[in-house]
Amino acid sequence: MLQPVQLFKILSDETRLAIVMLLRESGELCVCDICAATAESQPKISRHMAVLREAKLVLDRREGKWIHYRLS
């Protein structure tokens, strides 16, 4: 289980917080949509998504070559 300190540390990054807020508003987004909304590069977003996934804050679903993310 994620401890409060760990949660706040993860969300202290502006980009990760923006991603969580986007997913909260949109429900589910692919990495390309997150890149467009945050104006960040795909590799940078993928690294942030890995952190969020490891913390079990997001779930992913593969559809062809696209990975879609939603809040867990």
C-alpha positions as CSV (number, residue, x, y, z in Angstrom):
1,M,0.0,0.0,0.0
2,L,1.2,3.5,-0.9
3,Q,2.1,5.6,2.1
4,P,1.0,9.3,2.1
5,V,4.6,10.5,2.0
6,Q,5.3,8.3,-1.1
7,L,2.1,9.6,-2.8
8,F,3.0,13.2,-2.2
9,K,6.5,12.7,-3.4
10,I,5.3,11.2,-6.6
11,L,2.7,14.0,-7.1
12,S,5.2,16.7,-6.2
13,D,6.4,16.6,-9.8
14,E,4.5,19.1,-11.9
15,T,4.2,16.9,-15.0
16,R,3.0,13.8,-13.0
17,L,0.4,15.9,-11.2
18,A,-0.7,17.3,-14.6
19,I,-1.0,13.8,-16.0
20,V,-3.1,12.7,-13.0
21,M,-5.4,15.7,-13.4
22,L,-5.8,15.0,-17.1
23,L,-6.7,11.4,-16.5
24,R,-9.1,12.4,-13.8
25,E,-10.9,14.7,-16.2
26,S,-10.7,12.5,-19.3
27,G,-11.0,9.0,-17.9
28,E,-8.6,7.3,-20.3
29,L,-5.9,8.7,-22.6
30,C,-3.1,7.3,-24.8
31,V,0.5,8.6,-24.4
32,C,0.1,10.7,-27.6
33,D,-2.9,12.5,-26.1
34,I,-1.0,13.1,-22.8
35,C,2.0,14.4,-24.8
36,A,-0.2,16.9,-26.7
37,A,-1.9,18.1,-23.6
38,T,1.3,18.6,-21.6
39,A,3.6,19.7,-24.5
40,E,6.2,17.2,-23.3
41,S,8.1,14.6,-25.3
42,Q,7.0,11.0,-25.6
43,P,10.0,9.6,-23.8
44,K,9.5,12.0,-20.9
45,I,5.8,11.1,-20.6
46,S,6.7,7.4,-20.8
47,R,9.1,7.7,-17.9
48,H,6.5,9.6,-15.8
49,M,3.9,6.9,-16.6
50,A,6.3,4.2,-15.5
51,V,6.6,5.9,-12.1
52,L,2.8,6.3,-11.8
53,R,2.3,2.6,-12.9
54,E,4.9,1.3,-10.4
55,A,3.0,3.2,-7.7
56,K,-0.2,1.6,-8.9
57,L,-1.8,5.0,-9.4
58,V,-2.6,4.2,-13.1
59,L,-3.6,1.2,-15.0
60,D,-2.6,0.5,-18.6
61,R,-4.3,-1.2,-21.5
62,R,-2.7,-2.0,-24.8
63,E,-4.7,-1.6,-28.0
64,G,-2.5,-2.4,-31.0
65,K,0.6,-0.3,-30.8
66,W,-1.1,2.2,-28.4
67,I,-1.1,2.1,-24.7
68,H,-4.1,3.7,-22.9
69,Y,-3.9,4.8,-19.3
70,R,-6.5,5.5,-16.7
71,L,-6.5,6.1,-12.9
72,S,-6.7,3.0,-10.8
